[in-house]
Amino acid sequence: MAKTNDQIKQALREPTPQDRIKWRVGFKNVDKGYAMMLAYIDARYVQDRLDDVVGSENWSVSYNKIDNSLFCAITVTFPNGEMVTKSDCGTETDVEAEKGQASDAFKRAGVMFGIGRDLYDLGDHYADLNSNGYVDKNWKPQGWGETPQRHVQTDEDSAVPTPTTPQPEAQKQTTQQYADEVIERASENAPEGKP
């Protein structure tokens, strides 16, 4: 049985499986020995999600540079023939700047379809810094993603969007605005002695 447009849109918004979520340092407080960690997905997850939900032949991607910003546009062709294109821009990374910018733009365009949007609502996570002032490689929150199963929502997780809860509207913002929001949220919700 073919999926409807609404079923496809709903499936793209499904929560990200914990085993596909990665973590990176958002900011460090070396003096206090901790780092705030940010969840992210890689571009391969977005590709896999599009392939699994809409089919590899029913989506395409294009890039366009505007005022030194690289924009990625993902076009999805739905079962009724409707074509929807959503785009966003990426930021350069410290390693392989142009490749990182293309990957970031692609992932952000995927968020416009709902892929990985649930990561923005995971809450704050903190990691201890090791003796060299770094977070251990492949750090994960305690008990996180130990089995490759989809997270089952409980009442305590009600802030995490699921396919049955309304999804927040994606907002365009600068990287600095996002960083400022993260720091402000971390300062308000930090455990005793942190931020």
N, C-alpha and C positions, 0 to 999 in steps of 0.2 A: 504494500500500500504506500503510495507516494505521500510525502510530508506536505503539509500546507505551509503557506508563508508564515503564519503565526507560530506553527510548531518549530519551524526553522529559527525564527527570531528568538523564541523561548529557549531553544537548545543552545544557541550561541551565548546566552546569558547564564548558562548553568555555572555553579560554583567551580572554581579551578581545583582539580584534584591536588591534594597536599603534596604528593610525590612529584608534581611538576612545578611547584613553587620553589624559587630560590631566594636567597637572602643576601643583602649587601649592607655595608655600613652607611647610614644616613649622616650621622655625625658622631664624633668621639669626644669624650671628656677624659683626657689622659690623666689629669690630676686625680679624678675620682675613680678611674679604672673601669669605665664602662663605655659602651657604644649603643646608640639607638639603631636598630636594624630595620631595613625596609624590605618588604616582599616584592618580588618581581617575577616575571615569566620571560622566557627567551622567545625569539622569533619563530623557532621551530614549533613551539607549542601553538602559536597562532596559526601557522600553516597546517599543523595536524588537526586543529579544531575546525578550520574551514574545510579541509578535505573530508573529515568525518561527518560534518553536519550538512554541508551543501554539495559536496562532491568536488573533486579536483578540477573537473571541467566546467564548474559553475561559478568560479571566482577568478579574478585577475587583479594584477597590481600594476600601478604606474607611478613614476616619480617626476616631480617638477620642482625646479629651484626658483624661489621667489625671494628677492631681496636677501640673498645669501642664506636663506632658510630652505632646507630640503623638505618638501611635502611628499607624503605617500598617499595615494588614493587606492582604496580597495573597492572593487566593483563586484557585487554579488548578483547573480541571476537567479531569481526565485522560480519555483515550479510554474507559476502562471505567466512567466515571461518578463515580469517586472524586473528592471535592473536598478539597483540602488548602489550609489557610490558615496563613500564617506572617507574623509581625509583628515590628516593632522600632520604637524611638523615634528621633526626630531631635533635633538641637540647632539653636538659632537661629544665623543667620549675621549678619555685620556689616552686610550689605546686604539689605534686604527680609527682616527677621527671620522673620516668619511663613511667607512663601513658601519661604525657605531651610530652615526647620525641616520643612515638609511635603516638600520635595524630598529632604532628607537622610533622613527617615524612610522614604520610598518606596525610595530606593536601598539603605538598610540592610535593608529587608524583602526586597528582591531578592537581597541577599547570602545571606539565609537559604535561598533556593532554589539558590544557587551562582553567581548572576550577579555577575561581577566579583570573586569571592572570591580569584582568583589574584593580584590586585593586592597583597594582604597579604604575598606571598612574593617580590616583585620585588627585594628587597635595597635597599641605600642608594644614593642618587644625590645628588650635590652639584653646585651651580651657582655660578659666580662672580658676585659682585655687581658691577653697573656703577658708574660714577663717582658716581651719585646714591644708591648703597646699595640698589638694587633688582635683582631678577633680570629679564633681558630678557623682554618679553611673548612668549607662546607658546613658552617654553623647552622643549626636549626633550633627553634624553641624546644624545650624539653618535651619529649613524647610526640613530636611533630613528624608526620609523614613516615613513620617507621614501617607501615605497611602500605602498599600502593592501592589504597582504597579511597573512594570519594568520601569526603567529610560528611557525616550525618548531622544535620542541624538539630540542636537541642534548644530548650527555652532560653538557656544562657547565651546562645549564639544569635538571638533574635535580631541583632544589629547587622548581621551578615546577610546581604541580599540573596534570595534564592529565586528560582524561576517564578514562584508564586507571589513574591513581594515586589512592590514597585521598585524599579531601578532608578537611581538618581540620574538626573540629566548630566551628561558630560559637559564640562565647562572648559573653555580654552583659558589657559593661564600661562604665565611665563614660568620658567624654571625657578626663578627667584621667588615668585609669589608662592609656588608650591613649597619650596624649602622653608619660607617664612611660616607657612601654615603648619608644616610638620614640627618645626621647632616650638611654635606656640602651643600646639596640642601636646607635645611631649612635656613641656614645662608644666602644663596644667595637670597632667595625669601621671607624672613621674612618681615612682615610689620614693619613700623617705630617703633623703640624701642624694637623690638624682635630680637632674637639671634644676 
